[in-house]
Amino acid sequence: YYSTHGHVEKLAKEIEKGAASVEGVEAKLWQVPETLSEEVLRKIGSPPKSDVPIIKPRELVEADGFLFGFPTTYGAMAAQFKTFFDATVSLWRTQALTGKPAGFFFSSSSQGGGQETTALTSITQLVHHGMIFVPVGYTFGDAMFEMENLKGGSPYGAGTYAGDDNSRQPSELELAQAFHQGKYFAGIAKKLKGSL
């Protein structure tokens, strides 16, 4: 994952818990490298990065599946994550990630911030690597139709809204959807690995 203000990281931790709740599944968090300077991060009010390890592209080969999380920037993945994907060219050349399941989760500042367009524009990364897109669909049940409370996420993946000043934190419902996505995805990844 990549998290500027901590929202995506909170979703990632719930996804990890959900995935780890599936028997026989080991879930691990990685974050992609930061591309902004410390000065810029201070100016935008970004908190210090956590101690979650920084991933190198070659380490992707070790995993059986991926849930990639990032903030939405103008309806697309954040530049930090795009930079990471751009560094996977050697994996693309050998098609080292072909057949591996993958999905997405997001944070945006508003309901119109582009969580669904971010998924749609990010699928191209998976396609070129030959990965299998696994959306969460409507498997979260009635909570997918929540209308009384603000809730990020969609059939494309879990999500949260940060607000224009990044002060809003993920709600219990958004965190529950993230946990569900992790558990659901881990079940799919386990089945796919068992069928090989």
C-alpha positions as CSV (number, residue, x, y, z in Angstrom):
1,Y,0.0,0.0,0.0
2,Y,0.8,3.7,-0.1
3,S,-0.7,6.0,2.4
4,T,-0.2,9.8,2.5
5,H,-2.2,10.6,5.6
6,G,-2.7,7.2,7.2
7,H,-6.2,6.4,5.8
8,V,-5.1,3.7,3.4
9,E,-2.8,2.2,6.0
10,K,-5.7,1.8,8.4
11,L,-7.7,-0.1,5.7
12,A,-4.6,-2.2,4.9
13,K,-4.3,-3.3,8.6
14,E,-7.9,-4.4,8.5
15,I,-7.4,-6.2,5.2
16,E,-4.4,-8.0,6.7
17,K,-6.5,-9.1,9.6
18,G,-9.3,-10.3,7.3
19,A,-6.9,-12.3,5.1
20,A,-5.1,-13.8,8.1
21,S,-8.5,-15.0,9.5
22,V,-8.6,-17.6,6.6
23,E,-7.0,-20.9,7.7
24,G,-3.7,-21.6,6.0
25,V,-3.3,-18.0,4.8
26,E,-0.3,-15.8,5.8
27,A,-0.9,-12.1,5.2
28,K,1.9,-9.6,5.1
29,L,1.9,-5.8,4.8
30,W,4.3,-3.9,2.6
31,Q,4.4,-0.3,1.7
32,V,5.8,1.2,-1.6
33,P,8.6,3.8,-1.4
34,E,7.8,7.4,-0.8
35,T,8.7,9.7,-3.7
36,L,8.0,13.1,-2.0
37,S,10.7,14.8,0.0
38,E,10.5,15.2,3.8
39,E,10.0,18.9,3.3
40,V,7.0,18.4,1.1
41,L,5.5,15.8,3.4
42,R,5.8,18.2,6.3
43,K,4.1,21.0,4.3
44,I,1.1,18.8,3.5
45,G,0.8,17.5,7.1
46,S,1.7,13.9,6.3
47,P,2.4,11.9,9.5
48,P,5.6,9.9,9.8
49,K,5.6,6.6,7.9
50,S,5.1,3.5,9.9
51,D,7.7,0.7,10.3
52,V,5.9,-1.5,7.8
53,P,8.7,-2.7,5.4
54,I,9.3,-1.1,2.1
55,I,8.7,-3.5,-0.8
56,K,11.0,-4.0,-3.8
57,P,9.4,-5.0,-7.0
58,R,11.2,-8.4,-7.1
59,E,9.5,-9.3,-3.8
60,L,6.1,-9.4,-5.5
61,V,7.1,-12.8,-7.0
62,E,7.0,-14.4,-3.5
63,A,3.3,-13.6,-2.9
64,D,0.3,-15.7,-4.1
65,G,-1.9,-12.7,-4.5
66,F,-2.1,-9.0,-3.9
67,L,-4.5,-6.3,-2.6
68,F,-3.0,-3.0,-3.6
69,G,-4.1,0.1,-1.7
70,F,-3.5,3.8,-2.5
71,P,-5.1,7.2,-2.3
72,T,-7.0,8.4,-5.4
73,T,-5.4,11.4,-7.1
74,Y,-7.6,13.0,-9.8
75,G,-9.4,9.7,-10.4
76,A,-6.3,7.5,-10.7
77,M,-3.7,5.8,-8.4
78,A,-1.3,8.0,-6.5
79,A,2.0,8.8,-8.3
80,Q,3.9,6.9,-5.7
81,F,2.2,3.7,-6.5
82,K,2.4,4.3,-10.3
83,T,6.1,4.8,-9.8
84,F,6.3,1.4,-8.1
85,F,4.4,-0.3,-10.8
86,D,6.7,1.3,-13.4
87,A,9.6,-0.3,-11.6
88,T,8.1,-3.8,-12.2
89,V,9.2,-3.9,-15.9
90,S,11.6,-6.8,-15.4
91,L,8.7,-8.8,-13.9
92,W,6.5,-7.9,-16.9
93,R,9.2,-9.0,-19.3
94,T,9.2,-12.5,-17.7
95,Q,5.5,-12.5,-16.9
96,A,6.5,-13.5,-13.4
97,L,3.1,-12.3,-12.0
98,T,0.9,-14.0,-14.6
99,G,-2.1,-15.8,-13.1
100,K,-1.8,-14.2,-9.6
101,P,-5.0,-12.7,-8.2
102,A,-5.1,-9.0,-7.3
103,G,-7.5,-6.4,-6.2
104,F,-7.6,-2.8,-5.0
105,F,-8.7,-0.6,-2.0
106,F,-8.7,3.2,-1.9
107,S,-9.0,6.5,-0.1
108,S,-10.3,9.7,-1.6
109,S,-11.2,13.1,-0.3
110,S,-14.8,13.0,-1.3
111,Q,-17.6,10.9,-2.8
112,G,-16.8,12.4,-6.2
113,G,-13.1,11.8,-5.7
114,G,-13.0,8.9,-8.1
115,Q,-12.7,5.6,-6.2
116,E,-14.3,3.7,-9.0
117,T,-12.4,5.4,-11.8
118,T,-9.2,4.7,-9.9
119,A,-10.0,1.0,-10.0
120,L,-10.8,1.1,-13.7
121,T,-7.7,3.0,-14.6
122,S,-5.5,0.7,-12.3
123,I,-6.7,-2.5,-13.9
124,T,-4.4,-1.8,-16.8
125,Q,-1.4,-2.5,-14.5
126,L,-2.9,-6.0,-13.7
127,V,-3.7,-6.7,-17.4
128,H,-0.2,-6.1,-18.6
129,H,1.2,-8.4,-15.9
130,G,-1.4,-11.1,-16.7
131,M,-2.9,-10.9,-13.2
132,I,-6.5,-11.8,-12.4
133,F,-8.6,-8.9,-11.1
134,V,-10.7,-10.0,-8.1
135,P,-13.3,-7.4,-7.1
136,V,-15.1,-7.6,-3.8
137,G,-18.4,-7.3,-5.7
138,Y,-21.5,-7.2,-3.5
139,T,-20.3,-9.9,-1.2
140,F,-20.4,-7.5,1.8
141,G,-24.1,-7.9,1.7
142,D,-26.6,-5.3,2.9
143,A,-23.8,-3.0,4.1
144,M,-23.0,-2.3,0.4
145,F,-26.4,-0.5,0.2
146,E,-25.8,1.8,3.2
147,M,-27.5,5.1,2.6
148,E,-27.8,6.6,6.1
149,N,-24.1,7.0,6.8
150,L,-21.2,8.1,4.6
151,K,-19.3,5.0,3.4
152,G,-16.4,4.7,0.9
153,G,-15.7,1.7,-1.1
154,S,-17.7,0.0,-3.9
155,P,-17.9,-3.4,-5.7
156,Y,-14.4,-2.7,-6.9
157,G,-12.9,-2.6,-3.4
158,A,-12.9,-1.2,0.1
159,G,-12.5,2.5,0.5
160,T,-12.8,5.5,2.8
161,Y,-13.3,9.2,2.5
162,A,-10.7,11.4,4.1
163,G,-12.3,14.8,3.6
164,D,-10.7,17.8,2.0
165,D,-8.6,18.4,5.1
166,N,-7.8,14.7,5.7
167,S,-9.4,14.9,9.1
168,R,-12.1,12.2,8.6
169,Q,-10.9,8.7,9.7
170,P,-12.2,5.4,8.3
171,S,-15.6,4.5,9.9
172,E,-16.3,1.2,11.6
173,L,-18.4,0.2,8.5
174,E,-15.5,1.1,6.1
175,L,-13.1,-0.9,8.3
176,A,-15.5,-3.8,8.4
177,Q,-15.6,-3.8,4.6
178,A,-11.8,-3.8,4.5
179,F,-11.7,-6.8,6.8
180,H,-14.3,-8.5,4.6
181,Q,-12.4,-7.8,1.4
182,G,-9.2,-9.3,3.0
183,K,-11.1,-12.4,4.1
184,Y,-12.9,-12.8,0.8
185,F,-9.8,-12.2,-1.3
186,A,-7.7,-14.7,0.8
187,G,-10.3,-17.4,0.2
188,I,-10.1,-16.8,-3.6
189,A,-6.3,-16.7,-3.6
190,K,-6.2,-20.0,-1.5
191,K,-8.5,-21.7,-4.0
192,L,-6.5,-20.6,-6.9
193,K,-3.2,-21.7,-5.4
194,G,-4.8,-25.1,-4.6
195,S,-5.9,-25.6,-8.1
196,L,-2.4,-25.3,-9.6
